[in-house]
Amino acid sequence: MSEAETIETPDDSEKTPAGGEVAADGDGGTGVPDRGKRRIAVLAVLAAVIYLSDLVTKIMAVEWLEHEPPVEILGEWLQLRVVRNGGAAFGIGEALTVVFTCIAAAVIVVIIRLARKLYSTPWAVALGLLLGGALGNLTDRVMRAPGFLEGHVVDFVAPKHFAVFNIGDSAIVCGGILIVLLSFRGLDPDGTVHRD
């Protein structure tokens, strides 16, 4: 394949050179093409929506549900009740609170660094979900009892026969699943497609 040939990406029918180089289409001197900025905006807006939704629902859950009987949404199959979680998503690894705090912080740093080379809308969505969820749970780790970096995450959605979780956990899981699917399809964050 010559340098002039392109591989069509699945998002917005834009084309990316086969070598992975993306031509700047009006970067305004920032080094980030306009369409790259749009992907970063998608990531940032989605992360902000997830983060704020997670934060607000946790505040409401603590205010209205903690130390109260469970609220039944679908009988015993889906309830709202507050659980303080020292582990990872869905209560995994409660003895490793500080470790999970450091992992969440590292994930946030990696996503922010990766955003500069982001030219794929599906990847922007996936990383936005991860970033919003990670920020939400990291805020609990830093701000809530029992102390700095060891705070317990507020979980409140309680399906029957399943772990109690929150909006941030859900976003992290959905973002992770989307990343796996994109990787199977061969789509990279820079918009290039691998064809094996």
DANOR-V811645 format. One record per pair of residues at least 6 apart in sequence whose C-alpha atoms are under 8 Angstrom apart, sorted by sequence separation. I is the first residue (numbers start at 0). J is the second residue. D is the distance in Angstrom with one decimal. If there is no record, write none. Layout:
i=I j=J d=D
i=I j=J d=D
This chain:
i=7 j=13 d=6.2
i=8 j=14 d=5.8
i=15 j=21 d=6.1
i=26 j=32 d=4.3
i=64 j=70 d=7.9
i=71 j=77 d=6.3
i=72 j=78 d=5.4
i=84 j=90 d=5.8
i=86 j=92 d=4.7
i=87 j=93 d=7.0
i=117 j=123 d=7.0
i=140 j=146 d=7.9
i=141 j=147 d=4.8
i=142 j=148 d=7.9
i=143 j=149 d=8.0
i=144 j=150 d=4.8
i=145 j=151 d=7.0
i=157 j=163 d=4.5
i=181 j=187 d=7.5
i=186 j=192 d=4.6
i=187 j=193 d=7.8
i=7 j=14 d=4.6
i=8 j=15 d=6.9
i=23 j=30 d=7.6
i=25 j=32 d=5.9
i=26 j=33 d=5.6
i=71 j=78 d=4.5
i=72 j=79 d=7.2
i=85 j=92 d=7.8
i=86 j=93 d=3.6
i=140 j=147 d=6.7
i=141 j=148 d=4.8
i=143 j=150 d=4.6
i=144 j=151 d=6.3
i=156 j=163 d=5.3
i=157 j=164 d=6.7
i=185 j=192 d=5.3
i=186 j=193 d=6.5
i=6 j=14 d=5.9
i=7 j=15 d=6.5
i=23 j=31 d=7.0
i=24 j=32 d=5.4
i=25 j=33 d=5.9
i=70 j=78 d=5.4
i=71 j=79 d=6.5
i=85 j=93 d=4.7
i=86 j=94 d=6.7
i=140 j=148 d=5.0
i=141 j=149 d=6.9
i=142 j=150 d=6.5
i=143 j=151 d=6.3
i=155 j=163 d=6.0
i=156 j=164 d=5.2
i=184 j=192 d=7.9
i=185 j=193 d=4.7
i=5 j=14 d=6.1
i=6 j=15 d=5.8
i=23 j=32 d=4.6
i=24 j=33 d=6.2
i=69 j=78 d=6.1
i=70 j=79 d=5.0
i=84 j=93 d=7.0
i=85 j=94 d=7.1
i=86 j=95 d=6.3
i=87 j=96 d=7.6
i=140 j=149 d=5.5
i=141 j=150 d=5.9
i=143 j=152 d=7.6
i=154 j=163 d=5.8
i=155 j=164 d=5.9
i=156 j=165 d=5.9
i=184 j=193 d=8.0
i=185 j=194 d=6.8
i=5 j=15 d=5.7
i=6 j=16 d=6.3
i=22 j=32 d=7.5
i=23 j=33 d=7.4
i=24 j=34 d=7.6
i=69 j=79 d=5.6
i=70 j=80 d=6.6
i=85 j=95 d=7.6
i=86 j=96 d=5.5
i=140 j=150 d=4.0
i=154 j=164 d=4.6
i=155 j=165 d=5.9
i=5 j=16 d=4.5
i=6 j=17 d=5.6
i=69 j=80 d=4.9
i=85 j=96 d=5.5
i=139 j=150 d=5.8
i=140 j=151 d=5.9
i=154 j=165 d=4.9
i=4 j=16 d=6.5
i=5 j=17 d=5.1
i=68 j=80 d=7.4
i=87 j=99 d=6.3
i=139 j=151 d=6.3
i=140 j=152 d=6.4
i=153 j=165 d=7.2
i=3 j=16 d=7.2
i=4 j=17 d=6.4
i=67 j=80 d=7.8
i=86 j=99 d=7.2
i=139 j=152 d=5.2
i=2 j=16 d=7.2
i=139 j=153 d=7.3
i=2 j=17 d=6.9
i=64 j=79 d=7.5
i=65 j=80 d=6.9
i=66 j=81 d=7.9
i=2 j=18 d=6.9
i=64 j=80 d=5.9
i=65 j=81 d=5.3
i=110 j=126 d=6.6
i=136 j=152 d=6.0
i=0 j=17 d=7.8
i=64 j=81 d=6.1
i=60 j=80 d=7.7
i=61 j=81 d=6.8
i=110 j=130 d=7.0
i=60 j=81 d=6.6
i=107 j=130 d=6.0
i=106 j=130 d=7.7
i=107 j=133 d=6.9
i=106 j=133 d=7.5
i=107 j=134 d=7.3
i=104 j=133 d=7.8
i=103 j=133 d=5.7
i=103 j=134 d=7.6
i=136 j=167 d=6.4
i=135 j=167 d=5.8
i=136 j=168 d=7.9
i=104 j=137 d=7.2
i=103 j=137 d=6.4
i=132 j=166 d=7.2
i=133 j=167 d=6.7
i=132 j=167 d=3.7
i=131 j=167 d=6.8
i=132 j=168 d=6.1
i=100 j=137 d=6.3
i=132 j=169 d=7.6
i=132 j=170 d=5.4
i=133 j=171 d=6.9
i=131 j=170 d=7.3
i=132 j=171 d=5.3
i=100 j=140 d=6.3
i=131 j=171 d=8.0
i=129 j=170 d=6.2
i=130 j=171 d=7.8
i=128 j=170 d=5.0
i=129 j=171 d=4.6
i=128 j=171 d=6.0
i=129 j=172 d=7.9
i=96 j=140 d=8.0
i=128 j=173 d=7.1
i=129 j=174 d=5.3
i=128 j=174 d=5.1
i=129 j=175 d=7.2
i=127 j=174 d=7.7
i=100 j=148 d=6.1
i=125 j=173 d=7.6
i=126 j=174 d=6.4
i=100 j=149 d=7.6
i=125 j=174 d=4.3
i=124 j=174 d=7.5
i=125 j=175 d=7.1
i=97 j=148 d=5.7
i=96 j=148 d=7.5
i=97 j=149 d=5.6
i=125 j=177 d=5.8
i=96 j=149 d=5.6
i=125 j=178 d=6.1
i=96 j=150 d=7.7
i=96 j=151 d=7.9
i=121 j=177 d=8.0
i=122 j=178 d=7.1
i=122 j=181 d=7.6
i=121 j=181 d=7.7
i=85 j=149 d=7.4
i=85 j=150 d=6.9
i=86 j=151 d=7.6
i=122 j=187 d=7.8
i=123 j=188 d=7.8
i=85 j=151 d=4.4
i=86 j=152 d=8.0
i=122 j=188 d=5.6
i=84 j=151 d=4.9
i=85 j=152 d=6.3
i=83 j=151 d=5.4
i=84 j=152 d=4.9
i=119 j=187 d=7.6
i=83 j=152 d=5.6
i=84 j=153 d=6.3
i=119 j=188 d=5.5
i=83 j=153 d=5.0
i=84 j=154 d=6.7
i=118 j=188 d=6.2
i=119 j=189 d=6.0
i=82 j=153 d=6.0
i=83 j=154 d=6.2
i=117 j=188 d=5.3
i=118 j=189 d=4.7
i=119 j=190 d=4.7
i=81 j=153 d=6.6
i=82 j=154 d=5.2
i=90 j=162 d=6.8
i=116 j=188 d=7.2
i=117 j=189 d=5.0
i=118 j=190 d=5.1
i=81 j=154 d=5.7
i=82 j=155 d=6.1
i=89 j=162 d=5.1
i=90 j=163 d=7.5
i=116 j=189 d=5.7
i=117 j=190 d=7.4
i=80 j=154 d=7.8
i=81 j=155 d=4.4
i=89 j=163 d=6.0
i=39 j=114 d=6.1
i=80 j=155 d=4.8
i=81 j=156 d=7.9
i=89 j=164 d=5.5
i=39 j=115 d=7.6
i=79 j=155 d=5.4
i=80 j=156 d=6.6
i=88 j=164 d=7.1
i=79 j=156 d=5.1
i=80 j=157 d=6.7
i=39 j=117 d=6.9
i=78 j=156 d=6.4
i=79 j=157 d=5.7
i=38 j=117 d=6.5
i=41 j=120 d=7.5
i=45 j=124 d=7.0
i=49 j=128 d=6.9
i=53 j=132 d=7.5
i=77 j=156 d=7.5
i=78 j=157 d=5.0
i=89 j=168 d=7.2
i=35 j=115 d=7.6
i=38 j=118 d=6.0
i=77 j=157 d=5.7
i=78 j=158 d=6.2
i=88 j=168 d=5.5
i=35 j=116 d=7.3
i=38 j=119 d=6.6
i=42 j=123 d=4.8
i=46 j=127 d=4.5
i=50 j=131 d=4.6
i=54 j=135 d=6.3
i=77 j=158 d=4.3
i=78 j=159 d=7.9
i=82 j=163 d=7.2
i=35 j=117 d=5.9
i=38 j=120 d=5.7
i=41 j=123 d=6.1
i=42 j=124 d=5.8
i=45 j=127 d=5.3
i=46 j=128 d=5.8
i=49 j=131 d=4.9
i=50 j=132 d=6.2
i=53 j=135 d=6.0
i=76 j=158 d=5.5
i=77 j=159 d=6.1
i=35 j=118 d=4.9
i=41 j=124 d=6.8
i=44 j=127 d=7.7
i=45 j=128 d=6.6
i=46 j=129 d=7.6
i=48 j=131 d=7.4
i=49 j=132 d=6.5
i=75 j=158 d=8.0
i=76 j=159 d=4.7
i=31 j=115 d=7.0
i=34 j=118 d=6.8
i=39 j=123 d=6.7
i=42 j=126 d=6.4
i=43 j=127 d=6.3
i=46 j=130 d=5.6
i=47 j=131 d=6.1
i=50 j=134 d=6.4
i=51 j=135 d=7.9
i=75 j=159 d=6.6
i=31 j=116 d=7.9
i=38 j=123 d=5.7
i=42 j=127 d=4.3
i=46 j=131 d=3.9
i=50 j=135 d=5.2
i=41 j=127 d=7.4
i=42 j=128 d=7.9
i=45 j=131 d=7.2
i=46 j=132 d=7.5
i=49 j=135 d=7.9
i=61 j=153 d=7.8
i=60 j=155 d=6.7
i=57 j=153 d=6.2
i=57 j=154 d=7.5
i=57 j=155 d=7.7
i=57 j=165 d=7.8
i=10 j=119 d=6.5
i=10 j=120 d=6.1
i=56 j=166 d=8.0
i=10 j=121 d=7.1
i=53 j=165 d=7.1
i=53 j=166 d=5.2
i=52 j=166 d=7.2
i=53 j=167 d=5.7
i=49 j=166 d=7.4
i=50 j=167 d=7.2
i=49 j=167 d=6.9
i=49 j=170 d=7.3
i=19 j=189 d=7.2
i=19 j=190 d=7.9
i=19 j=191 d=5.9
i=17 j=191 d=7.0
i=15 j=190 d=6.6
i=16 j=191 d=7.6
i=15 j=191 d=6.1
i=8 j=186 d=7.9
i=8 j=190 d=6.2
i=8 j=191 d=6.6
i=8 j=192 d=6.6
i=6 j=191 d=7.1
i=7 j=192 d=7.9
i=6 j=192 d=6.9
